[in-house]
Amino acid sequence: MNIGEVAERAGLPPKTIRYYEDIGLIRPMRSANGYREFRDRDLHKLAFLGRARALGFSIEDCRTLLALYEDTERESAQVKQVAQEHLVQIDAKIAQLESMRATLAHLIEECRGDHRPDCPILEDLSAALQ
């Protein structure tokens, strides 16, 4: 398969596939003229990476997960540990977003939204400069 075909089947842009090759996550064969030749194995790895990235795993986590996937001697505890660490990061982001939401909702509630110039939203945003 060429890069266009594998990109369509894996659901990834060709630019992403080239990037994954540049950083060593995949290693497609090369033909005599230098064109990439993707095998079914490469397509499977790309689909794996696409799903892992959609779940928010970092490139390094993807590298680790891919290595574990290919290691038939792996222990599922190793995979679970990577996923649990990622879940902790997601929970921290959710907490941060909930805090941001609560602050912004409060500021919106405090702003009268009328013809007067005073605005608690702008006052709060400018408070960092004081």
C-alpha positions in Angstrom: 0.0 0.0 0.0 1.1 3.5 -0.6 0.8 6.3 1.9 -2.5 7.6 0.6 -4.1 4.2 0.7 -2.8 3.4 4.2 -3.8 6.9 5.4 -7.4 6.4 4.2 -7.6 2.9 5.7 -6.1 4.0 9.0 -8.0 7.2 9.2 -4.9 9.3 9.7 -3.5 12.2 7.6 -0.4 11.3 5.6 1.5 14.1 7.5 0.8 12.2 10.7 2.1 9.0 9.2 5.3 10.6 8.0 5.7 12.1 11.5 5.3 8.6 13.1 7.9 7.3 10.7 10.3 10.2 11.5 10.1 9.5 15.3 10.4 5.7 14.8 6.9 4.5 15.7 6.5 2.8 12.3 9.1 1.6 9.8 7.5 1.0 6.4 9.6 -0.8 3.8 11.0 1.3 0.9 10.8 0.3 -2.7 13.8 0.7 -5.1 12.6 4.1 -6.1 12.4 5.2 -2.4 8.6 5.2 -2.0 7.1 3.9 1.2 5.5 0.5 1.0 3.1 -0.2 3.9 2.2 -3.7 4.9 -0.9 -4.9 6.8 1.3 -4.9 9.9 2.0 -1.2 9.4 -1.7 -0.5 8.9 -2.5 -2.3 12.1 0.1 -0.3 14.0 -1.2 3.0 12.6 -4.8 2.1 13.6 -3.5 1.2 17.1 -1.7 4.5 17.3 -4.7 6.4 16.0 -6.9 4.9 18.7 -4.3 5.5 21.5 -3.9 9.1 20.5 -7.7 9.5 20.3 -7.7 8.4 24.0 -5.2 11.1 24.7 -2.1 9.0 25.3 1.1 10.9 24.7 3.6 9.9 22.0 5.8 8.3 24.6 2.9 6.4 26.1 2.0 5.2 22.6 5.6 4.1 22.1 5.4 2.1 25.4 2.0 0.7 24.6 3.1 -0.4 21.2 6.2 -2.1 22.6 4.0 -3.9 25.2 1.6 -4.9 22.5 4.4 -6.4 20.4 5.9 -8.1 23.5 4.3 -11.5 23.8 5.9 -11.9 27.3 4.4 -8.7 28.6 2.3 -8.7 31.8 -1.0 -7.0 31.6 -0.1 -5.2 34.8 2.4 -3.2 32.8 -0.3 -2.1 30.4 -2.7 -1.3 33.2 -0.1 0.9 34.9 0.4 3.0 31.8 -3.4 3.4 31.4 -3.9 4.2 35.1 -1.2 6.9 35.0 -3.0 8.4 32.0 -6.3 8.3 33.8 -4.8 10.2 36.7 -3.7 12.9 34.2 -7.2 13.0 32.7 -8.8 13.4 36.1 -6.4 16.3 36.9 -7.3 18.0 33.7 -11.0 17.5 34.4 -10.6 19.0 37.9 -8.8 22.0 36.3 -11.5 22.5 33.7 -14.2 22.3 36.4 -12.4 24.9 38.4 -12.1 27.2 35.4 -15.8 26.6 34.6 -16.9 27.5 38.1 -14.8 30.7 38.1 -16.1 31.8 34.7 -19.7 31.0 35.6 -19.3 33.0 38.8 -17.9 36.0 36.8 -20.7 35.8 34.3 -23.2 35.7 37.0 -21.7 38.8 38.6 -21.6 40.8 35.4 -24.8 42.7 34.9 -24.4 42.7 31.1 -26.0 46.1 30.8 -25.1 49.5 29.3 -22.8 50.4 32.2 -19.0 50.1 31.7 -18.1 48.3 35.0 -17.6 44.5 34.4 -16.4 41.9 36.9 -15.1 39.8 34.1 -12.7 42.4 32.8 -11.7 43.4 36.4 -10.8 39.8 37.2 -8.8 39.4 34.0 -6.9 42.6 34.6 -6.2 41.7 38.3 -3.2 39.6 37.2 -1.5 42.8 36.2 -1.9 44.5 39.5 
